[in-house]
Amino acid sequence: MAFIGQILILALQIYTFLIIAQVVISWLVAFGVINTSNPQAYRLMRGLEKLIEPVMAPVRRFIPPIGGIDITPIIVIFGIMILERLIALIFFA
């Protein structure tokens, strides 16, 4: 059972990394460091968006941007951290 818990926690940690990567890339696009007309950059952005958006969209419905800043990634990462701790309690207790 501990192996399943480790796999779940690893998957959640990878998903957290993908969220952070998506946020950083969106900042780089906003500041003009990455050009979205570049095909590889565009594919990377779309791929991350397809992975992240199914989790972010329901949270965005309830929490609007505050002062033009989207805090949805922070809330989702906190939720993932709570879920990781619950998994650790269930599988490793």
Phi, psi and omega per residue, in radians:
M1 nan -0.584 -3.128
A2 -1.099 -0.585 3.130
F3 -1.099 -0.726 3.117
I4 -1.110 -0.735 3.100
G5 -1.077 -0.713 3.116
Q6 -1.133 -0.701 3.116
I7 -1.127 -0.758 3.131
L8 -1.100 -0.781 -3.139
I9 -1.137 -0.703 3.097
L10 -1.079 -0.742 3.116
A11 -1.082 -0.718 3.120
L12 -1.179 -0.637 3.100
Q13 -1.179 -0.679 3.079
I14 -1.131 -0.709 3.130
Y15 -1.132 -0.670 3.074
T16 -1.073 -0.761 3.090
F17 -1.052 -0.713 3.132
L18 -1.130 -0.664 3.091
I19 -1.094 -0.806 3.137
I20 -1.101 -0.723 3.108
A21 -1.080 -0.716 3.133
Q22 -1.134 -0.694 3.117
V23 -1.135 -0.815 -3.131
V24 -1.095 -0.743 3.130
I25 -1.136 -0.666 3.103
S26 -1.132 -0.618 3.061
W27 -1.155 -0.757 3.138
L28 -1.089 -0.629 3.083
V29 -1.203 -0.748 -3.121
A30 -1.104 -0.600 -3.138
F31 -1.589 0.056 3.053
G32 1.385 0.248 3.108
V33 -1.321 -0.671 3.093
I34 -1.915 2.290 3.131
N35 -1.675 2.172 -3.098
T36 -1.286 -0.152 3.072
S37 -1.385 -0.192 3.037
N38 -1.260 2.171 -3.062
P39 -1.070 -0.673 -3.134
Q40 -1.199 -0.716 3.117
A41 -1.123 -0.715 3.129
Y42 -1.122 -0.749 3.119
R43 -1.112 -0.707 3.103
L44 -1.080 -0.797 3.129
M45 -1.102 -0.776 -3.135
R46 -1.156 -0.686 3.124
G47 -1.110 -0.804 3.099
L48 -1.115 -0.691 -3.141
E49 -1.109 -0.691 3.121
K50 -1.147 -0.559 3.120
L51 -1.374 -0.646 -2.996
I52 -1.581 -0.646 -2.991
E53 -1.052 -0.599 3.121
P54 -1.062 -0.439 3.093
V55 -1.573 -0.648 -3.081
M56 -1.275 -0.645 -3.034
A57 -1.040 -0.804 3.119
P58 -1.120 -0.583 3.123
V59 -1.244 -0.651 3.133
R60 -1.117 -0.470 3.111
R61 -1.136 -0.557 -3.087
F62 -1.670 -0.425 -3.080
I63 -2.159 1.814 3.130
P64 -1.329 2.862 3.072
P65 -1.055 2.478 3.139
I66 -1.840 2.005 -3.111
G67 1.077 0.530 -3.132
G68 1.442 0.055 -3.135
I69 -1.883 2.209 3.140
D70 -1.458 1.975 -3.126
I71 -1.699 0.136 -3.135
T72 -0.981 -0.757 3.127
P73 -1.040 -0.650 3.122
I74 -1.105 -0.788 -3.116
I75 -1.154 -0.718 3.130
V76 -1.152 -0.701 3.116
I77 -1.127 -0.702 3.061
F78 -1.072 -0.722 3.088
G79 -1.088 -0.697 3.107
I80 -1.135 -0.696 3.123
M81 -1.084 -0.731 3.102
I82 -1.120 -0.743 3.122
L83 -1.105 -0.691 3.091
E84 -1.066 -0.733 3.132
R85 -1.167 -0.663 3.090
L86 -1.129 -0.721 3.107
I87 -1.101 -0.735 3.120
A88 -1.094 -0.696 3.109
L89 -1.154 -0.691 -3.093
I90 -1.272 -0.799 -3.017
F91 -1.576 -0.382 -3.050
F92 -2.015 0.059 -3.107
A93 -1.457 nan nan
